[in-house]
Amino acid sequence: MQRLTWSNFLTSSERHWDVAGILFGAIAGIALLGQLITEMNRHGESTLSMTFLFGYVVVFGFWLLYGMRFKRPAIIVTNAVCLFLQSWIAIVVLG
């Protein structure tokens, strides 16, 4: 059994990187979901800026297209979820 080291991880298979990408993307999704829930339960105006709201819509949209172009499942899945959640946050704040 191979010992897990930083060097071994950096040179591990693409499958390991895809799994890690999905796990770290899930962390981003959970953070966005928490923000969405906070905004939905907020009584009063949001403190989120339009730059944050729409900047990340653009960023997640770009990375989704990037993942689709290069056929990277981890990038596609995580950015599709994050784009959906960020867009929903924007709708809630603007509504």
RONUDREN-513722 format. One record per atom (N, C-alpha, C): x, y, z; residue number from 1; atom name; residue in one letter. Coordinates in pm, 1 decimal, always signed. Atoms other than C-alpha are relative to their C-alpha. Layout:
BEGIN
SITE  X  Y  Z  NUM  CA  A .
...
! end
This chain:
BEGIN
SITE  +84.7  -118.2  +0.0  1  N  M .
SITE  +0.0  +0.0  +0.0  1  CA  M .
SITE  +89.2  +124.5  +0.0  1  C  M .
SITE  -79.4  -120.7  +15.2  2  N  Q .
SITE  +138.3  +336.1  -104.9  2  CA  Q .
SITE  -34.0  +101.1  +108.1  2  C  Q .
SITE  +18.6  -100.1  -104.4  3  N  R .
SITE  +190.5  +594.5  +167.1  3  CA  R .
SITE  -50.9  +130.5  -62.3  3  C  R .
SITE  +56.4  -124.6  +51.7  4  N  L .
SITE  -15.0  +911.1  +115.3  4  CA  L .
SITE  +87.5  +116.9  +43.8  4  C  L .
SITE  -78.6  -120.5  -25.3  5  N  T .
SITE  +208.5  +1214.8  +87.2  5  CA  T .
SITE  -49.5  +108.7  -94.2  5  C  T .
SITE  +39.2  -112.0  +84.9  6  N  W .
SITE  +162.2  +1558.1  -64.9  6  CA  W .
SITE  +47.2  -23.6  -142.6  6  C  W .
SITE  -56.1  +27.5  +132.5  7  N  S .
SITE  +386.4  +1458.1  -355.7  7  CA  S .
SITE  -81.0  -107.4  -72.6  7  C  S .
SITE  +82.0  +105.9  +60.8  8  N  N .
SITE  +185.8  +1139.9  -417.3  8  CA  N .
SITE  -136.4  +52.7  -41.0  8  C  N .
SITE  +131.6  -55.4  +32.2  9  N  F .
SITE  -138.2  +1334.1  -406.2  9  CA  F .
SITE  +6.4  +86.7  -125.0  9  C  F .
SITE  -11.4  -89.9  +115.0  10  N  L .
SITE  -18.3  +1594.6  -656.4  10  CA  L .
SITE  +16.9  -75.1  -131.4  10  C  L .
SITE  -20.8  +78.7  +122.0  11  N  T .
SITE  +75.1  +1321.4  -903.2  11  CA  T .
SITE  -99.7  -115.0  -13.0  11  C  T .
SITE  +99.3  +107.0  +4.1  12  N  S .
SITE  -230.2  +1102.3  -840.0  12  CA  S .
SITE  -83.3  +7.3  -127.6  12  C  S .
SITE  +78.3  +11.3  +123.2  13  N  S .
SITE  -473.9  +998.1  -1111.0  13  CA  S .
SITE  -102.9  +112.3  -13.2  13  C  S .
SITE  +102.3  -102.2  +25.3  14  N  E .
SITE  -724.4  +1233.3  -1272.1  14  CA  E .
SITE  -128.2  -32.0  +75.9  14  C  E .
SITE  +121.8  +38.7  -73.9  15  N  R .
SITE  -1003.2  +1036.1  -1105.8  15  CA  R .
SITE  +4.1  +52.9  +142.3  15  C  R .
SITE  -12.2  -53.8  -135.7  16  N  H .
SITE  -871.0  +1133.1  -762.0  16  CA  H .
SITE  -23.6  +150.8  +0.9  16  C  H .
SITE  +19.9  -144.1  +8.7  17  N  W .
SITE  -863.8  +1496.9  -870.6  17  CA  W .
SITE  -146.0  +33.5  -27.3  17  C  W .
SITE  +142.8  -22.7  +25.0  18  N  D .
SITE  -1220.2  +1471.7  -1002.8  18  CA  D .
SITE  -80.8  -15.8  +128.2  18  C  D .
SITE  +69.9  +21.5  -127.3  19  N  V .
SITE  -1340.0  +1331.3  -670.0  19  CA  V .
SITE  +27.5  +116.6  +94.8  19  C  V .
SITE  -34.9  -113.5  -86.3  20  N  A .
SITE  -1151.8  +1603.2  -479.6  20  CA  A .
SITE  -70.8  +126.2  -47.8  20  C  A .
SITE  +68.4  -116.6  +54.3  21  N  G .
SITE  -1299.1  +1865.3  -713.7  21  CA  G .
SITE  -146.7  +2.7  +37.1  21  C  G .
SITE  +141.4  +7.3  -37.5  22  N  I .
SITE  -1650.8  +1746.2  -644.0  22  CA  I .
SITE  -17.1  +25.3  +150.0  22  C  I .
SITE  +9.5  -22.4  -144.7  23  N  L .
SITE  -1588.8  +1739.2  -267.3  23  CA  L .
SITE  +18.4  +147.7  +35.2  23  C  L .
SITE  -22.3  -141.9  -29.4  24  N  F .
SITE  -1446.9  +2091.2  -260.9  24  CA  F .
SITE  -108.5  +86.6  -61.8  24  C  F .
SITE  +113.3  -70.3  +58.7  25  N  G .
SITE  -1721.7  +2208.8  -495.7  25  CA  G .
SITE  -123.0  -11.0  +88.6  25  C  G .
SITE  +112.3  +18.4  -92.3  26  N  A .
SITE  -1972.8  +2064.4  -249.2  26  CA  A .
SITE  +11.1  +96.4  +118.3  26  C  A .
SITE  -20.1  -96.5  -108.2  27  N  I .
SITE  -1819.4  +2283.3  +21.4  27  CA  I .
SITE  -47.9  +137.9  -44.5  27  C  I .
SITE  +46.9  -128.6  +53.0  28  N  A .
SITE  -1881.4  +2588.5  -198.8  28  CA  A .
SITE  -152.3  +1.3  -9.1  28  C  A .
SITE  +145.0  +9.1  +8.9  29  N  G .
SITE  -2237.6  +2471.4  -261.2  29  CA  G .
SITE  -67.4  +11.1  +134.9  29  C  G .
SITE  +55.8  -7.2  -135.7  30  N  I .
SITE  -2303.2  +2426.3  +109.5  30  CA  I .
SITE  +7.8  +143.3  +52.2  30  C  I .
SITE  -13.8  -139.5  -42.4  31  N  A .
SITE  -2170.8  +2777.3  +176.7  31  CA  A .
SITE  -105.5  +87.3  -67.6  31  C  A .
SITE  +101.3  -77.0  +71.5  32  N  L .
SITE  -2399.1  +2921.6  -92.5  32  CA  L .
SITE  -140.2  -33.7  +49.9  32  C  L .
SITE  +130.7  +39.5  -52.7  33  N  L .
SITE  -2694.8  +2721.8  +37.9  33  CA  L .
SITE  -25.9  +67.8  +134.0  33  C  L .
SITE  +13.7  -69.9  -127.9  34  N  G .
SITE  -2632.2  +2865.4  +384.7  34  CA  G .
SITE  -33.1  +146.7  -19.5  34  C  G .
SITE  +28.2  -141.5  +28.0  35  N  Q .
SITE  -2628.5  +3216.1  +239.7  35  CA  Q .
SITE  -140.7  +17.7  -54.6  35  C  Q .
SITE  +135.4  -6.2  +54.8  36  N  L .
SITE  -2947.1  +3147.5  +43.9  36  CA  L .
SITE  -104.3  -9.3  +110.9  36  C  L .
SITE  +94.2  +16.1  -110.9  37  N  I .
SITE  -3127.2  +3028.6  +356.4  37  CA  I .
SITE  -2.9  +126.4  +86.2  37  C  I .
SITE  -7.3  -124.3  -77.6  38  N  T .
SITE  -3005.3  +3335.6  +546.7  38  CA  T .
SITE  -76.6  +112.0  -68.6  38  C  T .
SITE  +68.2  -106.5  +73.5  39  N  E .
SITE  -3130.5  +3568.0  +273.6  39  CA  E .
SITE  -151.0  -22.2  -4.4  39  C  E .
SITE  +143.5  +29.2  +4.4  40  N  M .
SITE  -3467.6  +3392.5  +254.1  40  CA  M .
SITE  -67.1  +30.1  +134.2  40  C  M .
SITE  +55.3  -23.5  -133.7  41  N  N .
SITE  -3516.2  +3431.8  +631.4  41  CA  N .
SITE  +24.7  +140.7  +52.1  41  C  N .
SITE  -36.3  -135.1  -43.5  42  N  R .
SITE  -3383.8  +3788.3  +649.1  42  CA  R .
SITE  -123.0  +90.3  +3.0  42  C  R .
SITE  +104.9  -101.1  -12.0  43  N  H .
SITE  -3621.4  +4056.5  +772.0  43  CA  H .
SITE  +68.9  +134.3  -16.6  43  C  H .
SITE  -68.6  -125.3  +29.6  44  N  G .
SITE  -3502.2  +4377.1  +611.6  44  CA  G .
SITE  +86.6  -17.0  -123.6  44  C  G .
SITE  -81.3  +0.1  +121.3  45  N  E .
SITE  -3259.3  +4464.6  +338.3  45  CA  E .
SITE  +123.4  -88.9  +13.8  45  C  E .
SITE  -120.4  +81.5  +4.8  46  N  S .
SITE  -2973.5  +4240.7  +234.7  46  CA  S .
SITE  +123.5  +88.7  +6.0  46  C  S .
SITE  -127.4  -71.7  -1.1  47  N  T .
SITE  -2615.1  +4346.2  +291.0  47  CA  T .
SITE  +91.4  -46.5  -112.9  47  C  T .
SITE  -80.5  +49.4  +111.0  48  N  L .
SITE  -2493.8  +4162.1  -19.8  48  CA  L .
SITE  +3.1  +103.8  -111.8  48  C  L .
SITE  -13.7  -98.9  +106.7  49  N  S .
SITE  -2359.4  +4386.1  -294.8  49  CA  S .
SITE  -37.2  -61.3  -134.9  49  C  S .
SITE  +29.3  +45.0  +136.6  50  N  M .
SITE  -2463.1  +4365.8  -658.5  50  CA  M .
SITE  +125.3  -57.5  -65.6  50  C  M .
SITE  -126.5  +52.8  +52.7  51  N  T .
SITE  -2094.9  +4309.8  -741.3  51  CA  T .
SITE  +16.5  -145.8  +39.5  51  C  T .
SITE  -8.2  +138.6  -46.0  52  N  F .
SITE  -2097.2  +3993.3  -529.1  52  CA  F .
SITE  -103.8  -86.4  -69.7  52  C  F .
SITE  +109.1  +79.4  +55.5  53  N  L .
SITE  -2432.8  +3874.8  -656.6  53  CA  L .
SITE  +24.6  -36.1  -146.3  53  C  L .
SITE  -11.9  +25.6  +143.6  54  N  F .
SITE  -2367.3  +3912.5  -1028.5  54  CA  F .
SITE  +141.3  -37.3  -41.8  54  C  F .
SITE  -137.9  +40.3  +29.7  55  N  G .
SITE  -1989.1  +3878.2  -1021.5  55  CA  G .
SITE  +15.6  -150.8  +5.2  55  C  G .
SITE  -11.5  +144.4  -11.9  56  N  Y .
SITE  -2018.9  +3521.8  -900.5  56  CA  Y .
SITE  -90.0  -75.2  -97.2  56  C  Y .
SITE  +79.8  +61.9  +106.6  57  N  V .
SITE  -2298.0  +3443.8  -1146.9  57  CA  V .
SITE  +86.4  -12.0  -125.1  57  C  V .
SITE  -88.7  +0.9  +116.9  58  N  V .
SITE  -2050.8  +3537.7  -1421.6  58  CA  V .
SITE  +113.1  -101.8  +18.9  58  C  V .
SITE  -111.0  +92.0  -27.0  59  N  V .
SITE  -1765.2  +3343.0  -1258.3  59  CA  V .
SITE  -46.1  -146.3  -10.5  59  C  V .
SITE  +48.9  +137.7  +5.6  60  N  F .
SITE  -1970.0  +3025.4  -1207.6  60  CA  F .
SITE  -42.5  -37.4  -141.6  60  C  F .
SITE  +37.4  +25.2  +139.3  61  N  G .
SITE  -2108.6  +3057.7  -1560.9  61  CA  G .
SITE  +120.5  -29.3  -86.4  61  C  G .
SITE  -121.8  +24.9  +77.2  62  N  F .
SITE  -1758.5  +3082.0  -1706.3  62  CA  F .
SITE  +56.0  -138.5  +29.2  62  C  F .
SITE  -59.7  +129.3  -33.9  63  N  W .
SITE  -1630.1  +2779.8  -1514.0  63  CA  W .
SITE  -87.4  -116.8  -43.8  63  C  W .
SITE  +88.6  +102.8  +53.5  64  N  L .
SITE  -1936.4  +2579.9  -1614.4  64  CA  L .
SITE  +29.6  -21.8  -148.4  64  C  L .
SITE  -33.3  +11.4  +142.2  65  N  L .
SITE  -1862.3  +2655.3  -1980.5  65  CA  L .
SITE  +138.4  -62.0  -20.0  65  C  L .
SITE  -135.2  +56.6  +5.8  66  N  Y .
SITE  -1495.0  +2574.0  -1922.3  66  CA  Y .
SITE  -6.0  -151.1  +20.1  66  C  Y .
SITE  +12.6  +143.4  -27.1  67  N  G .
SITE  -1586.2  +2237.4  -1771.4  67  CA  G .
SITE  -66.1  -74.6  -114.7  67  C  G .
SITE  +67.8  +63.5  +113.7  68  N  M .
SITE  -1819.9  +2162.4  -2060.7  68  CA  M .
SITE  +94.8  -9.0  -120.3  68  C  M .
SITE  -93.2  -1.9  +113.1  69  N  R .
SITE  -1555.9  +2260.7  -2316.5  69  CA  R .
SITE  +106.2  -109.4  +12.3  69  C  R .
SITE  -107.3  +96.0  -21.1  70  N  F .
SITE  -1288.1  +2036.5  -2162.3  70  CA  F .
SITE  -48.3  -131.0  +61.4  70  C  F .
SITE  +62.3  +124.3  -47.5  71  N  K .
SITE  -1531.8  +1765.3  -2045.7  71  CA  K .
SITE  +55.2  -43.7  +136.4  71  C  K .
SITE  -46.6  +27.7  -136.0  72  N  R .
SITE  -1439.1  +1786.6  -1676.8  72  CA  R .
SITE  -120.9  -10.1  +92.5  72  C  R .
SITE  +122.1  +19.0  -79.9  73  N  P .
SITE  -1723.7  +1635.5  -1469.7  73  CA  P .
SITE  -2.2  +76.8  +131.9  73  C  P .
SITE  -2.0  -69.6  -129.2  74  N  A .
SITE  -1613.3  +1786.3  -1138.1  74  CA  A .
SITE  -28.9  +148.0  -18.1  74  C  A .
SITE  +20.9  -142.1  +25.3  75  N  I .
SITE  -1607.6  +2135.9  -1283.9  75  CA  I .
SITE  -143.2  +25.0  -45.5  75  C  I .
SITE  +137.3  -15.2  +49.9  76  N  I .
SITE  -1939.5  +2089.1  -1463.7  76  CA  I .
SITE  -101.0  -9.5  +113.8  76  C  I .
SITE  +98.3  +24.7  -106.8  77  N  V .
SITE  -2130.1  +1948.8  -1165.6  77  CA  V .
SITE  +3.0  +110.6  +104.5  77  C  V .
SITE  -7.1  -96.9  -109.5  78  N  T .
SITE  -2002.5  +2186.1  -900.4  78  CA  T .
SITE  -38.5  +140.2  -45.5  78  C  T .
SITE  +32.8  -135.1  +45.3  79  N  N .
SITE  -2032.9  +2500.2  -1109.3  79  CA  N .
SITE  -144.2  +12.4  -45.5  79  C  N .
SITE  +143.3  -4.0  +31.9  80  N  A .
SITE  -2381.2  +2409.9  -1235.2  80  CA  A .
SITE  -80.3  +20.9  +127.9  80  C  A .
SITE  +70.3  -15.0  -128.5  81  N  V .
SITE  -2496.6  +2373.1  -874.1  81  CA  V .
SITE  +22.7  +139.7  +56.8  81  C  V .
SITE  -30.4  -131.9  -56.0  82  N  C .
SITE  -2318.5  +2690.2  -761.6  82  CA  C .
SITE  -63.1  +112.2  -82.0  82  C  C .
SITE  +64.8  -99.9  +84.0  83  N  L .
SITE  -2450.0  +2888.9  -1058.8  83  CA  L .
SITE  -148.9  +8.1  +32.6  83  C  L .
SITE  +141.6  +3.7  -36.0  84  N  F .
SITE  -2804.1  +2778.7  -974.0  84  CA  F .
SITE  -23.4  +68.5  +134.7  84  C  F .
SITE  +18.2  -57.1  -133.8  85  N  L .
SITE  -2765.3  +2868.0  -604.6  85  CA  L .
SITE  +27.9  +150.1  +1.7  85  C  L .
SITE  -33.1  -142.5  +2.3  86  N  Q .
SITE  -2596.6  +3202.6  -672.5  86  CA  Q .
SITE  -108.5  +79.5  -71.9  86  C  Q .
SITE  +108.4  -67.1  +71.8  87  N  S .
SITE  -2866.9  +3293.8  -924.4  87  CA  S .
SITE  -123.5  +12.0  +88.3  87  C  S .
SITE  +114.0  -0.4  -91.3  88  N  W .
SITE  -3133.4  +3201.6  -669.5  88  CA  W .
SITE  +19.1  +105.8  +109.1  88  C  W .
SITE  -29.6  -104.5  -100.1  89  N  I .
SITE  -2962.0  +3422.2  -408.5  89  CA  I .
SITE  -28.0  +137.0  -60.2  89  C  I .
SITE  +21.1  -128.3  +66.5  90  N  A .
SITE  -2965.2  +3710.9  -655.8  90  CA  A .
SITE  -149.3  +31.0  -15.6  90  C  A .
SITE  +145.8  -18.4  +16.1  91  N  I .
SITE  -3336.0  +3659.5  -725.3  91  CA  I .
SITE  -64.5  +33.0  +133.3  91  C  I .
SITE  +57.1  -25.3  -133.7  92  N  V .
SITE  -3418.1  +3648.0  -353.7  92  CA  V .
SITE  +34.2  +141.6  +45.6  92  C  V .
SITE  -41.3  -133.2  -44.9  93  N  V .
SITE  -3217.1  +3963.7  -280.4  93  CA  V .
SITE  -70.3  +109.1  -79.3  93  C  V .
SITE  +62.5  -102.2  +84.3  94  N  L .
SITE  -3363.2  +4155.3  -574.1  94  CA  L .
SITE  -153.1  +0.8  +13.5  94  C  L .
SITE  +145.6  +10.9  -10.2  95  N  G .
SITE  -3717.7  +4031.5  -508.7  95  CA  G .
SITE  -49.5  +62.7  +121.6  95  C  G .
! end
